[in-house]
Amino acid sequence: MHKAGFVNIVGNPNVGKSTLMNQLVGERISIATFKAQTTRHRIMGIVNTDDMQIVFSDTPGVLKPNYKLQESMLAFSESALQDADVLLYVTDVVENPEKNKDFLDKVSRIKVPVLLLINKIDQSDQKTLGDIVERWHGLLPNAEILPISALNKFGVDMLLRRIKELLPDSPPYFGKDQLTDKPARFFVSEIIREKILLYYDKEIPYSVEVSVEQFKEEDNRIHISVVIYVERDSQKGIIIGHQGVALKKVSSESRKALERFFGKSIFLEVFVKVDKDWRSSKRELDNFGYNPE
């Protein structure tokens, strides 16, 4: 009998959801950086074996929204509670379990199996971990608690086995050779956004959106043209940098990462444009694909 189902990963920002997703899927599907709020969309990664298909969905970190973009990100996370066959709630050994109690209450009411994953256990000791498990058991009494270290792959195989046991009997939802439901252009913008997150400080990365204007694939190379949108002229200056040095660095690092991702040589053109207050405009957010409908 074949098993298949949707396994959705939720939790607060920066607890290691994207790192876990990449370990589970075995491909670099989600952005995993040390900065919070790097995942803005629900990203699907698909694991196939002969008798099973797991459709993983990584969601943005749960946060109290300050502007429309964050409202949209929260909507993605909350929609993950509606369509899961199994829910993975990721926390870690330093997070306060009471954080975002509203979202936790919603998790406690859902009817599907919840696996509560305490990540980064390599940064803790046995006694502290025991206390953390106790607290979480009080907050989510119906959840099954599994300590893991996503970065070190500890507990990941055991987690996969448990997910398989919990999946419903079903034919596959996607083709068996498919790794993700996202188009190639999506990963281009995610990879470039990741480099911006790593290279620029403070608010700049969160004021940036990357739009792929051209993606033209040939036998041995891909021509890609992208626009980096910022909200203000001053941010445009920072992105470009003195004599264009900053933008050259981001373009060069992005091109190398894209060549690794696609396994082809990449011709990359990058432009920077100002789109005032795009994070607060519903029309612009819809254009950038942030409507979770």
N, C-alpha and C positions, 0 to 999 in steps of 0.2 A: 504494500500500500504506500502511495506517495503522500508526503506531508508538505504543506506550504502555509506560510502566513506572514503577517506583518509584525515586525518587532521594532518598536519605537523607543528611542533613547532620549530621555529627558533629564533635567537637573539644572542647577544654578550655573552661572558662567564660571569657566576656568577650573572645573573639577576633573577634566580629562575625558569628556564625552567623545570628542573628535579623535583623540588618540585611540580610545577603545574601539571606535567604529573602524578605524584603519586596520587595527589588529584583527578584528572579527572578519572583515571583508578581504583582507590580504592584499588590498590595493590602496593607493593613496587617493581616497575619494574625498575626505573632508580636510579642510584646513586645520592644522594643529600647530598653534604657536603659543608663546607664553603670555600673550595679551588676551584679556577678557573680551567677550562679544565678537569673536572672529567669525562664527557661523551665523549667517543672517537668513538662510533659507532652510527648509527641510531638504536634506540631501539623501537620496536613496542609493544604497549599495546592496548588491544582490549576491548571495552565496548559493551556489548550486552543487548538489551531489546527485548521484543516480536516483536516490529515493527522497530527496528533500530540496526545497527552495525557501531560503529565508530572505525576506525583503526588509533590510535594515533601514531605518530612517533616523538620521542625526538631526537634532533640532537646535535652534538658538538657545543660549542660556536664559533661564527664566529671570526676568527682572521687572521692576516697577517702571512703566514707561514714562519717559520725560518728553518724547516727541513722537511724531507719527511713525517714523521708521521703527522705533522700539515697540509701539503698539502692534505694528504688523508682525514683528519678531515674536512677541508674546502670543499673538493669534496662531502663529505656526506651532508653537509649543503646546498650546491648549488643544489645537486640532489633533495633535498626536495622541491625546487621551481618547479621542472618539473612535479611531479606526485601528487600534492595536489589537493583535491577538495575544501578544505578550508585551508588557511594558518593562523597560529597564530604567530604573530611577538611579542615577549616578550621583554619589556624594563622595567626600573624601575624609581623611582623618583630621583635618583642621577646620572644616566648615561647621558653623553653628547649625545644628539640626532644625532649630526654630525659624531659620531664615526663610522668607517667603511662605509663611504658614498657609496663606490662602490657596496657593497652588497645591501644597501638600494635602490640604483638606479635599481638594478635587481628586487627587491621586488615591486617597483612602477610600473614596466612594466608588471607584470604577470596579467593574465586575470581572475583568480579565486578570490572569496571574500577573503579579508584580514581583520582579526580582530587584531587590535593593542592593546595589553594588557599592561597597565601601572601597574606594580607590586609593592608591598611593600608600598602601599598607607598609611599604618598605620605609616610610618615613615615621613609623610608629613602633611601639613595643606591645607585647602581648596584653599587659594589664590595661593600658589605655584603650587598645582595640576592644577589649571585653566591655569596658565602660561605654564606648561608642555604640557597640552592638545593642547593649541594654537600652540606651536612650532611644535609638531608632525603633527598637521593638515596641517601645511604648507609644511612639508616634504613628507607626504603620504596622499594627499587630498582624495584619493578614499577609504582609510581604515576606518573601523568603530572602534571607540576608546572606550575601556571599562576599567575603573580603577578596579583593583583587589588587594587582598592580599592572595596569594597562601598559605602562612604559616597559616593564620587564616581562610582559606576557604571563605573569603569574596568575593562575586561575582562569585564564581565557579559554583553554580547551575544556575545562570542567563546565564553564558557563555555556559554551556551545552545545555540549552534550545535554545540559539541562534544558536549553531552549528547544532542542530537537524533541525531547520528551513531551514538552508542553504544546508543541505545534499541532493544529488540527489536521486531520486527513483531508487532503485537497490536491487537485492537479496544480501544476505551476501557474503563476500569474503572468510571468514574463518568459521570453525565449530563454532556453537553457544556456545560451552562450552570452547572455547579457550581464554586464557588471553593474550597470546603473541606468536609471531612467532619464538622466540628464544628458543634454546634447554637448558636443565637444566645446562649443562656444562658452558654455557655462563654466567649464573647468579653466578655460583661458582667463576669464575674468577673475575667478577665484585665486588662481596662481599669482596673477599680477597684484591682486589686492593683498595677498599674503606678503609679498615682497614690500609693498608700501607699509604694511603693519610693522614689519621688521626694521625698516629703514628710517621711518619718520617718527618723531616724538609726539607726545601729548594728544591733542584733539584731532590733529590732521588726518590720521587714518580713518577716523569715524565720520569725517566730513566728505569722504571720497566714495565715488561709485565708478566702476569700470564697465564701459559698454563696448562690445565687440562689433565693429562696423563691417569688417570683412574677414571671412575665413574661407580661404580658397586652397583646397588640397590638391596637390599633384602627386605623381608617383614617389618622388624622393624628398619633396619639401612642401611646407605649408606657408602661404602668405597670410599674415594676420595684421589687421589694422585695428587699433583700439583708441578710444577716447577716455581719458581720466577726467571725470567731472568733479569739480570742487564747488564750494558755496560762495567763496569770496576771491577777489583779485589777489589779496595778500597770500591766500593759500596757494593760488596758482604759482606765485613767485617762489614759495617755499618748495613746492613739488618740483619745479624746474631747477631751482638752485642757481648758484653763481655760475655764469657762463654755461648753464645746462648740465653741470656736473652731476647733480642729484638725479635728474631724470635719466641721464646716460647710464648711471649705476643701476637704477631700478630696471631699465630696459634690458641691460646686459644680463642681470641676474634672472629676470623673468624669461628671457630667451633660452638660457641654459636649462632652467627648470622645465620649460615647455618642451624642449628637445628630449629631455629624459622622459617626460610624461607620454609624449606621442611617438617617440622612437624615430623621429625624422628631423631633418634640418629645418629651421624656422627662420623666415624673414619677417621681422616684427617692426611695425611702425607705431609709435605712441604719440598722441597729441593730448594737450591739456586744455579744457574749456571750463568756463564758469557757468554754473546753473544755480542761480541764487535760491537758497532755502529748499533744495530738492528733498531734504529729509522730512519736511513738514507739508509737502504737497502730495495730495492723494494721486493726482494725475501722473506726476513724475514717478511716484513709487509704483504705480501700476505699470508704467512703461518699463521700469527696471525689474519687473517680475516679483514685486513684494506682496501682491494680493494673494492670500492663502486659499482663496476659493478654488 
